[in-house]
Amino acid sequence: MKFLILSICIALCCIKTAHSQTANKFDFERIEDNSFLIEEAYNQDPGVIQHISSFQYMKDHTWLYTFTDEWPVPGRKHQLSATIPVINNGETGLGDILINYRYQAIYMNRFAFSPRFSLIFPTGNWEKGFGNGVVGYQLSLPFSYLLSTKIATHYNLGVTFTPDVKKADGSKFNQTIYNYGLSIILLLKKNFNFMFEVAGNRTFIKSASTNTIITNSLFINPGIRLAINFRSGLQIVPGIAVPIGIGPSNGASGIYAYLSFEHPLWKP
């Protein structure tokens, strides 16, 4: 996590240098889509909406599917989205749904920053492990920085707080999850990328009857994605990656599939 914070600081220091560069050099066509495990800091263009599906299957036979819809409101500055998860942990069920608001605080040729706040609604069955049974709150700080015309980087810091999470035995606890991560994307062609992501979190569980329990997870996620563009303005972005657990998650692995449809819905 210290490495991630240092990387973000270096990227922020480079903003001043970016201003001295020729703007046109970095104004070129490329994929500006969500990464897989990492959130990129680009809101939707005015009038353009996006439908995102992701599916992660792990070797312990659990899986997670999410569907996200992103809408400009009505332009790039403000964005609303919803994320609907379906979880399989031996049984299959709907998870807790997120309603997200994201503000495009900075959008330049090389640097973007768009903080996001989310409400997590208790739509999942907490008795079966599909949800927490109460409303949760999430803050995410995604940064994106274009190192060169061939390398894009993205950085995430965030926190999720859920008070009075319900357990099947009737007890409750407060849960705080800090997440962090980065992705390095090689722009091999304007419509084809190689991606390498690192994503982790640190979870604190505190209840009145026990000491605070701390758990960690850490994954690397190499993968590829490509963009298919149509004259109508429709862009389809399929991708595939291989999440591999390292450190506290050593031994875990799986397969990750991504599919995005982005298209204009109205003229700005």
Helices and strands as residue ranges (DSSP letters): H 2-20, G 23-26, E 48-58, E 63-72, E 78-88, E 92-94, E 97-103, E 106-107, E 111-113, E 116-121, G 126-128, E 136-146, E 151-166, E 172-189, E 192-206, E 213-226, E 228-229, E 235-241, E 244-245, G 247-249, E 254-264
